[in-house]
């Protein structure tokens, strides 16, 4: 397996990224991985590599590149709850600046870059995202339904808002299957918001699964943070890999 750091030219600058390709000539189906708010770091590379072990070529871009290259936080900030909260506050302007239009433009660039890499199969790809990356993975799939054939979103926040551009309002454009693994007692995705999302998906006729991971806090998949929940992380891998395998057969 080969993991390399790459630079992706965009209309607004350059996005640093990890590109992970399995051994062999391929072609390998592609996967886009949208990081959580804390940026590219060894944990994200490790997660991309674990997906690549299943026979996928994975591109994990720094979707907050407008705020600067990775790393965006220090290991000490990730491990301490108080410092983690302060880091999140520092990153919030970058997160809020990632509008739906910017996500659409950036994701088109990421998809083009991924398909231009040697050994990557042509055709639509699944996308997986974590935290704010899960919300923006949904936005990317809504913007490019012909190029993204499945979405896996874990502990995403603000998928449902009272704004006219709320991500849940555009789910009718999705193609393929959608999976949501929600954190328990997550103030950024409350039970009422989960119900609103599920209603929108159902009314749009989307094939979806939406589950609350009981006892798992926001950020439960990230083993390098204070919010890690081992049982939730393991469950997420099982559901993610099952979805990815289904995309191979579709």
C-alpha positions in Angstrom: 0.0 0.0 0.0 1.2 3.5 -0.9 0.3 6.6 1.1 1.5 9.9 -0.3 1.0 13.5 0.4 -0.4 15.4 -2.6 -1.3 19.0 -3.4 -4.5 19.7 -5.3 -4.8 23.0 -7.1 -8.2 24.6 -6.7 -9.8 27.9 -7.7 -9.1 29.3 -4.2 -5.6 27.9 -3.6 -4.1 24.5 -2.9 -5.6 21.7 -0.8 -3.1 19.4 0.8 -4.3 15.8 0.8 -3.5 12.1 1.5 -3.8 9.7 -1.4 -3.7 6.0 -0.6 -3.6 3.3 -3.2 -3.5 -0.4 -2.7 -0.6 -2.5 -4.0 -1.0 -3.7 -7.6 -2.0 -2.2 -10.9 -5.8 -1.9 -10.3 -7.9 -0.3 -11.4 -9.2 0.3 -7.9 -12.6 2.0 -7.2 -12.2 5.4 -5.7 -13.4 6.8 -2.3 -13.4 10.4 -1.1 -12.9 10.8 2.6 -13.8 14.1 4.2 -12.0 14.7 7.5 -13.4 16.0 10.8 -12.9 19.6 11.9 -9.4 18.9 13.3 -7.9 18.3 9.9 -5.5 15.9 8.3 -3.2 14.1 10.8 -2.0 10.6 11.4 -5.4 9.4 12.5 -7.0 10.4 9.2 -4.2 8.8 7.2 -4.7 5.6 9.3 -8.4 5.6 8.5 -7.8 6.2 4.8 -5.3 3.3 4.8 -7.8 1.0 6.5 -10.3 1.7 3.7 -7.6 1.2 1.1 -6.9 -2.3 2.6 -10.3 -3.2 1.3 -9.3 -2.5 -2.3 -10.1 1.2 -2.7 -8.0 4.1 -3.8 -8.7 6.8 -1.2 -8.3 10.6 -1.4 -8.6 12.5 1.8 -8.3 16.3 1.2 -7.9 19.1 3.7 -11.3 20.6 3.1 -10.4 23.5 5.3 -7.4 24.4 3.1 -8.5 28.0 2.9 -7.5 28.4 6.5 -4.1 27.0 5.9 -2.3 23.6 5.4 -2.4 20.8 7.9 -1.9 20.3 10.8 -4.7 22.4 12.0 -4.4 21.3 15.7 -1.8 19.9 18.0 -2.0 16.4 19.6 -2.3 18.1 23.0 -5.4 19.9 21.9 -7.0 16.7 20.7 -6.3 14.8 23.9 -7.7 17.4 26.4 -11.4 18.2 26.5 -10.9 21.9 27.4 -8.1 22.4 24.8 -10.2 20.5 22.2 -13.1 23.0 22.8 -10.8 25.9 22.4 -9.3 24.5 19.2 -12.8 23.9 17.8 -13.6 27.6 18.5 -10.5 28.7 16.6 -11.5 26.5 13.6 -15.2 27.6 13.6 -14.7 30.5 11.2 -13.1 28.1 8.7 -15.9 25.7 9.1 -18.6 28.4 8.6 -16.7 29.7 5.6 -17.1 26.4 3.8 -20.4 27.2 2.0 -22.5 24.9 -0.1 -21.1 26.5 -3.2 -17.6 26.1 -2.1 -18.1 22.5 -1.2 -19.6 21.9 -4.7 -16.7 23.5 -6.5 -14.1 21.9 -4.3 -15.6 18.4 -4.5 -15.6 18.6 -8.3 -11.9 19.4 -8.2 -11.3 16.5 -5.7 -13.2 14.1 -7.9 -11.2 15.2 -11.0 -7.9 14.8 -9.2 -8.9 11.3 -7.9 -9.8 10.0 -11.3 -6.7 11.4 -12.8 -4.5 9.2 -10.6 -3.0 6.1 -12.1 -4.8 2.9 -11.1 -8.1 4.6 -10.2 -11.2 3.2 -11.9 -13.5 5.4 -13.8 -17.1 5.9 -12.6 -18.9 7.2 -9.6 -17.4 6.9 -6.1 -18.7 6.7 -2.6 -17.9 9.4 -0.1 -17.4 9.1 3.7 -17.2 12.0 6.1 -16.8 12.6 9.8 -18.1 15.5 12.0 -18.3 18.6 9.7 -16.9 16.4 7.0 -20.0 14.2 7.2 -22.2 17.2 6.6 -20.1 18.4 3.7 -19.9 14.9 2.3 -23.7 15.1 2.0 -23.4 18.5 0.3 -20.9 17.1 -2.1 -23.1 14.2 -3.0 -26.1 16.5 -3.5 -24.0 18.7 -5.8 -22.6 15.8 -7.9 -25.2 12.9 -7.9 -23.8 11.6 -11.2 -20.3 11.2 -9.7 -21.0 10.2 -6.1 -23.0 7.0 -5.7 -23.1 6.6 -1.9 -22.7 8.6 1.3 -21.5 7.4 4.7 -21.7 10.1 7.4 -20.7 9.7 11.0 -21.3 12.0 14.0 -22.2 14.9 11.6 -23.6 18.1 13.0 -25.9 20.7 11.6 -27.3 18.5 8.8 -30.6 20.0 9.7 -30.9 23.8 10.3 -33.5 26.5 9.9 -31.6 28.1 7.0 -32.8 27.9 3.4 -29.6 26.1 2.4 -29.9 23.4 5.1 -28.3 20.2 3.8 -31.3 18.1 4.4 -33.4 20.1 2.1 -31.5 18.9 -1.0 -31.5 15.2 -0.4 -33.9 14.7 -3.4 -30.9 15.0 -5.7 -29.0 12.1 -4.2 -28.3 8.9 -6.1 -27.4 5.7 -4.4 -27.5 4.7 -0.8 -27.0 6.9 2.3 -25.9 5.9 5.8 -25.9 8.1 8.9 -24.4 7.0 12.1 -25.4 9.7 14.7 -23.7 10.4 18.0 -25.9 10.0 21.1 -27.1 13.2 22.9 -25.4 15.4 20.3 -26.5 19.0 20.5 -25.5 19.6 16.9 -27.8 16.8 15.8 -30.8 16.5 18.2 -33.5 13.8 18.0 -35.8 16.3 16.4 -33.2 17.1 13.8 -32.6 13.4 13.1 -36.3 12.9 12.7 -36.5 15.8 10.2 -33.6 14.4 8.2 -35.2 10.9 8.1 -38.5 12.5 7.0 -36.8 14.3 4.2 -34.9 11.2 3.1 -38.1 9.2 3.1 -40.2 11.7 1.3 -37.4 11.9 -1.4 -37.4 8.2 -1.9 -33.7 7.8 -0.9 -32.4 4.4 0.2 -31.0 5.2 3.6 -30.1 4.0 7.1 -30.1 6.4 10.0 -29.0 5.1 13.4 -28.1 6.5 16.8 -25.0 5.0 18.4 -26.2 4.7 22.0 -23.6 6.0 24.4 -21.3 7.3 21.7 -20.4 11.0 22.0 -19.9 13.4 19.1 -16.5 12.5 17.6 -16.7 8.9 18.6 -14.7 7.5 15.7 -11.6 9.5 16.4 -9.2 7.5 18.5 -6.8 10.4 18.9 -9.3 12.6 20.7 -10.9 12.6 24.2 -14.3 11.7 22.6 -13.2 8.3 21.3 -15.7 5.5 21.9 -14.2 2.1 21.0 -17.5 0.3 20.6 -18.9 3.1 18.4 -15.8 3.2 16.3 -15.9 -0.6 15.7 -19.6 -0.4 14.8 -18.8 2.4 12.3 -16.2 0.3 10.5 -18.6 -2.6 10.1 -21.3 -0.4 8.7 -18.9 1.6 6.5 -17.3 -1.5 5.0 -20.7 -3.1 4.3 -21.8 0.0 2.4 -18.6 0.2 0.4 -18.9 -3.4 -0.6 -22.4 -2.8 -1.8 -21.1 0.1 -4.0 -18.8 -2.4 -5.7 -21.8 -4.5 -6.8 -24.0 -1.6 -7.9 
